Amino acid sequence: MGYSARRGFTNGKVSGAQRQMELQQKLQQMQDQMNAAQEAVEAQEFTASVGGGVVEAKVNGKKEVVAVTIKPEAVDPDDVEMLQDMVVSAVNEALRQAGEAMDKSMSGVTGGLNLGALGL
């Protein structure tokens, strides 16, 4: 058994305070990696098209719509609902792709851990 002015008498085992500090350091590293992964995905753009490419939506990793492109042949004044449906479908698909990329990126950092229970 040894003696340390900081740790008192020990038998070579790591103290609870040391374990807690190590855990906090690992959590901080994981948080930094998660932030970097999130920033990388947010910088990406995701594009989806529907109707054979006549309607295209582009979103960024922050799940913000940045562009919607509609080719003239998609515009039928007698069937506006079809065009509206295609726009919604394209936007939703692009948003799904962005969400999937974020989930995949976060899963790679956390190793699939559910950090919601820890408040992270």
Protein Blocks (a to p, Z undefined) as FASTA:
>chain_A
ZZdfklopaehiacfklmmmmmmmmmmmmmmmmmmmmmmmmmpccdddeehopaccdddf
kopafbdcddfklpcfklmmlmmmmmmmmmmmmmmmmmmmmmmmmmmmnnopafklnoZZ
